[in-house]
Amino acid sequence: MNLNFNLKSLQIFSSVMEQGTLSKAAEMHFLSESAASRQIATLENQIGFKLFSREKRQLIPTSQGQAFHKEAQRIIYGLQELPDILDTIKRDCSPQLRIITVPRLIRQIVSPAVARSCTQNPALKINVDVQPMRYLQRWVAGFQFHLGLGRLPAQHPDIVTRSFCSLPAVAVLPAGHPLARRSELTLGDLYGEKLVCTYLKQTLLGRNIASIYQQQGMQPEPTVEVASSFHACSIVASGFGFTIADPLAAHDMGNDVVQVPVKTEFRYDFAFFEPVQTRNDPMVAQFKQRVKGGER
């Protein structure tokens, strides 16, 4: 497969995805629609699959096109940062710190550490991205970020991890639910209640829930399966069913839900993710210390 495609074709493809139409993307790049269309067609030939289906002169992203856009964004974003990086080097300023995290850690873990870091070092510039684990590991391994914060286990050979937080499993229940007053619940106590959870086979969180049940000789029977624990907690906050998660998952639900510890040995372990070859960076070490609460 010939992968010698140029940056321009990637940028045009990304612009079509973001703007929604070929005409707007072409205008952004000072091209005619036909020229922009040729760039897209050339890119499709090079990568070996269709990025768009053509319907009545409209470009509709294919599922492969959407997946490719997710990865291409990081390439384009990294290249767009080059002018700032070069300017930083020329001015001998403090370097940028690039961090990627999973959604559940942004509010209570990452944001306070970012605020403390910027307050204590006003010259520091921090870029924060929020992505699912499947992207976090690859992008950290590819040196696109100095540091990732996510769930264990790690599956990529080019990253090292260090745990910073281990949390118990909790049952998230609607406020006012009869079981919400309990100090602890077993899966037996929850039998008969409607389970809302992430996809059991396709997601790590779903497989975690399945393992909690299997350890006690039971099988989960979800009524609703969703893409993320945030969605599961949102449904519970609306008054339906329950879900099992870590204590961070339902933080944004406020008083609409109650969390009750579940009797299980299972723990949700969160860790720092770093590229193998760049670990021990002092700037990263300081940020990790602030995450752990070592600097206030």
C-alpha angles and dihedrals in degrees: 000000000000109000098172093117118150129244092244093064091049091050093049091048090050091048092052090051093049099039096039097225137068092226094058092045091049091050091052090055096040093245136128116252091249092053091048090047090053090053090053092046091050091050091050091051091050097049095040103235140074117267094188140021114223114231120169092333091310124119112226114190114240120221088255090049091053092049092047091049090056091057096037090055091066092051092049093043091052092051092047088056092058096089091053091046092050091047090051091052092048092051092043090230128156109288124248119264112218116200132180124191142171115256097252093061099049100084105041104022113024103033096056091048091050091050092050092046094051093044093052095041110033092180092059119105117202128193116197125192126185118210142147118270094258090066097035095063096047095045094049090048089051092057092246090126134032093216140013128196116202151115127309141263102071116209104183119095094211098061134074123210138203121189117233103168137029117188133186125240116260135190110235110212134175113265108265095028111144091239093050091086094061120105092216137007135205125208086250089060089054095048110124094022117117110260119216114188147145117276105296097215103029102048135055091227091052091050089049091056090048091052092050089055094042092052087063095044095256137116123224114238106192121198091197128026120193140177099255143014088247089062091046092051090047091057091048089049087056088061104263128120128313138270136204117232145130118285092258095060097074097038094112093050092078117190094345091088139039125211120216122183115250118223102243139113091231116115133191106230121200123193148177114256120206135169109260094235098049104043119127093047105158092220091053091044091056092050092049089051090054091050089054091048096249092129123042 
